[in-house]
Amino acid sequence: MKKEREDTVMTEAHLILHPIRFRLLQLLSEKQMYVSELSKALAEERRLLSYHLDILEQYGFVQSKHEISDQPKSKGKALRIYWATDKIEQVLGELKKL
C-alpha cells in the first residue's frame, strides 16, 4: 500500500511540475480566474490552457464552475471560472516526507 501511495504522489508531483500547469496553479492559488484572464497573464493560447486545466481538474488540483460574466467584453455570457484546491499543499507535503 505504501508503494502505491508513493507512486501516486510521484505521478501527481510530476503533473504539477509541468511548466504551464505550475504557472497556472501559481495564478489560481492567488485568485479565481477565467481562461481568458489566464491566457493574457501567461501569454498562451486558450486552447492549450484549457487542455492543462482539464488535466489539473481531473486530478483534483483545480475546480471550476460556470457563472454569468459581469465583465464588460463578455457581460451576460456563461464563462467557466477556475480556482486551485488545497491538494497542491497535500501532495507537496507528502513529497517532502518521501
N, C-alpha and C positions, 0 to 999 in steps of 0.2 A: 504494500500500500504506500509506503514512504517513497519508493522508487517512482511509482505512478505520479504522486504529487510533485516530486522533483521534476519529472518530465513535463508536467503541465505548467509548472512555474517557469521553466526554461522556455517553453513554447510561447507563453504569454509575454514573457520579458522580450523575447525576440520580436513579437508583434509590435510592442510599443516602442521599440528602439529603432524601427524603420524611420528614416529622417522626416518624411512627410507626416506620418502618424504621430511621431514625437512632437513635432511643431503644432499639429492640430490639438493634441492633448494639453500642451502648454497654454494655448489660447483659450481652450474650453474650460480649463481649470480656473481661469480668471473670471469668465462670464459666459453666459449663453450667447450663441451666435448662429446666424443663418449661413447657409452655404455661400451666398453671395458676399457676405462680410468676410468669411474665411478666405474666399478666393482673392479678394482685394488685399487682405492682410498678408497672405502668403505668396501673392503673385503667381498663382497656379490656376489651371482650368477647373471649373466647377465639376465637370465630369470626373476628373481624376480625384478630386477631393471627395466627391460622393462615393466613389469606389472605396476609398480608405475609411471613410466614416461608416460605411456599411460593415466593413470588417471589424472596426472597433466596436460597433454596436452589437454585432453578432457575439463577440466575446465579452460583452458587458462593461467595456471601458467608457462608453458614452451611451446616452439615452437621447431620444428625440420625441417630438410631438409636432403636430400641425397646429398652427394658430393663424388667425387673421392678422395680416400685417397692418401696422399703422404708419409705416414708413412712407414718405411722400411718393417715391417712384413705384411702389408696389401696394399702395393703400387698397385694402379690401380683398387682396389675394390671400389664399391659404399658402403659407410657407412653412417649411419644416425647420424647427429650431433645435439646436443640439447643445448638450452640456456634458461635462465629464462626471463620472461616478467616482466613488471612493475606492474602487477596485484597483486603481493605479497604485495607491499607497499600500494596499494589501499585498500586491504582487511584489513591489519593491521591497517591502518588509520581509517577505518570505525569501526573496532572492538574497538579501543580506545574511539571513540565517544559514543559507546553504554555503 
